[in-house]
Amino acid sequence: MTYIQPDAAPYGRASGPRAGFWRRFAAALIDGILVGIVYAILVALLKGAGVAIGILGAIAYFTYLEGGERGQTFGKSAMNIRVISLADGRPIGYGRAAIRYFGRIVSTIPIYLGYFWMLWDREHQTWHDKFAGSVVVPVSAYPLP
């Protein structure tokens, strides 16, 4: 039940394979649909208060699930990928998961450049991964606890 890869490379303990762009895209799409449906229902039922509750719900969803032991939202679970710390291969925790969530906003501002950054980054990190010191990896290479 260890999180640390036995054959660590010089870039940190999370030195194995990374999740590819399309798996991450599919996971984000699944999560977007789930969060979007809940958000739309809240807005339809509660109007302005639904907007605030929906935004807080999205923050809680990503922070709780990505910061927890598994490091997976429902979309990531469906795509068999998870978020771990680049430094030690362990879960990132709730504080860094919150930083990662708000980093997504920064990643979208310049025409989603922060998301595409992983295509040429050595560690395959998006900007929000860099902010949180995280990487997204396949579960097969980094088994769940």
C-alpha angles and dihedrals in degrees: 000000000000124000097201120096110232095220102055119186126211093268095067137287094294090074102135131091123321130221112262127241097256095049089051091046092051091048091050090049092052091048091046092053093048095046091041093054092050090045093050092049092049092049092047092051102035104023110201095006088052090060092056094043091047093052092047089047092054091049090049093046095054096036096049098042100039092040095050129090094275096046091212138122117202090265093051090047090053090051094043095240133121143188119248138165115273091214101055111000092245128124113288097229129227098286094055090041088057090049088050091051094052089042087063088067090055089047091057099047099081096051093290091301090144090061095047090049089087090068093073103020116112092229094037091241127157118216092263089052089053092049091053098036090239140133132200113232139175114265089228090066096039108033121212119255 
